[in-house]
Amino acid sequence: MNERLGTSFDKDNILITHGSQQGLDLSGKFFLDDGDIVLCESPTYLAAISAFKSYGCNFVEIPTDEEGMNMTVLEDVLNNTPKVKLIYVIPTFQNPTGKTWSLERRKKLAELSVRYDIPVIEDNPYGELRFEGESLPSIKSFDPRKALRFLC
């Protein structure tokens, strides 16, 4: 997994959950407080919204195109929106669109995460379902701080 995703996970930084829903819930519990803002793709996984919303946060949806989340819009929102606490994305076979982000968009999101000091939850439930084409490295692999969170 580490080789394919460009990551360096080991037993000290893996938490096994009863599924991605529990991982999302624990992420919300750890990161979110009432009134915080979560940035996400538009559209995004409805159950993630439900999991995070239980912690009193609000959402700002960022439009997507064929290459993934629009980074120009994302950066504008980061510049003009207080209380952004988290960015939630599904960059590989996104749910519900099925799109896979380009390499450039993955790198740019990691860069923006570092610049604005905003954690990213990179949800990868479908990454192993590739039947053709090259696998792309995770967004986490471009994070020099090793602060991005990865769910699979």
N, C-alpha and C positions, 0 to 999 in steps of 0.2 A: 504494500500500500504506500509506504513512504516513497519508494522509487517512482511509482506511477504519479503520485500527487505532488511530488517535490517537497515533501514534509519531513519532519524528523521526530515523529511521535515515539514515545517509549512508555513503559509501564507507569512512570511517574506523572505523565500528563494525559492519561486516558481515563475517562469515567464511563463505565458501562451502565446504560439505562435500559428501561423496559421498552424503548422505542424512541423515535424522534420527538413524539409529543412530550414525553417526560423531559427530554433534553431541552426542548423549547421552554417548557414550564420552569425548569431550573434556571435557565438563562434569564428569563423574565424576573424570577425571584432575586437573582443576583444583581442584575443591572438596573432594573426599572423601579421608579418611584412614581407616585401620583403626579400627573401633569407632565411627565417626560415625553419627549418626542421620539418616535421610531420612524426611520426612513425605510421604505421598502419599494420593491418593484410594483408597477401597475400593469396588470393585475399580479396578485401574489397568492400564496397558499392560505386559504381561509382559516385553517386550523391554527396557523401561526398567529394570525391576527387575534383569534379567540384566546390563545394561550397568553399572549402579551397583554391584551386588553384587561385581563383580570387583575393586573397590577396598576390600573388607572392611567395608563399612557394614552397618548394620541398618536395618530399616524399621518405622515405626509407621504403620499404616493409619488414616485418618480417615474415618468414615462419610459418605456422601453422601445427599442427598434430591433432589427434583425441581429444586431451585435450585442444586445443586452441593455442594461440601464444607461440612460442618457447622462453622460458624465458632466456635460455643460450645465444641465438643469440641476444635477446633484450638487455641483460646486456652488451654484447660485443659492440653492436652499441652505447649504452649510454656512454660507456667508451671511444669510439674512434670517435665520431661524434660531432663536435661543432655545436652550434646553434640549438640543438634539443629544440623545443618550446612546443611540444604537442604530446601526444599519443592518437590516436583515435582507439576505439575498439567497437565491437558488440559481447559481450561475451555470449549472450543468443540467440540461433537460428540465428547464424551469417548469414549475407547476403553477398555473395551468397551461402555459403557452407551448411548452416543449422546447423552447429555444435554448441554445447554448451560447454563452458569452464568448466574444473574441478574446484572444490573448491580450490585446492592447487594453481592452476594457478591464480585464482582471488586474493588470498592472496598475492602471490608473486608479482603480478603487483602493488598492493597497496603498498607493501614494497619498491619496486624499485621506485615508484613515490615519496615516501617520501624521500628515500635516495638521489635521484638525483634532487629533487625539480622540477619535471616535471609534469605539470597538465595532467590529463587523462580525455578525453571525453568518457564517457560510454554511448553508444547509446543503448536503450532498446525498440525498436519499436514492438518487437514480444514477449516480456516477458509474456504477458497475454494470449498467444495462446497455452500454455501447456495443453495437453490432458491427459498425463500420466507421471508418475515419480514425484520426489520431485522437488520443486522449489529451486533454489540456491540463497543465498544472493547476493546482488549486490557487485561489487568491492568497491563501495563507502562505504559500511558498514565496511570495514577493514581499513579505512583511519582515523587515529587519529587526523589529522590536519583539517579534514572536508574540504579539498581543491579540492577533485575530483568533477568533474561536471557530472551530470546525465541527460540524455535526454530520455524521453519516450513519 
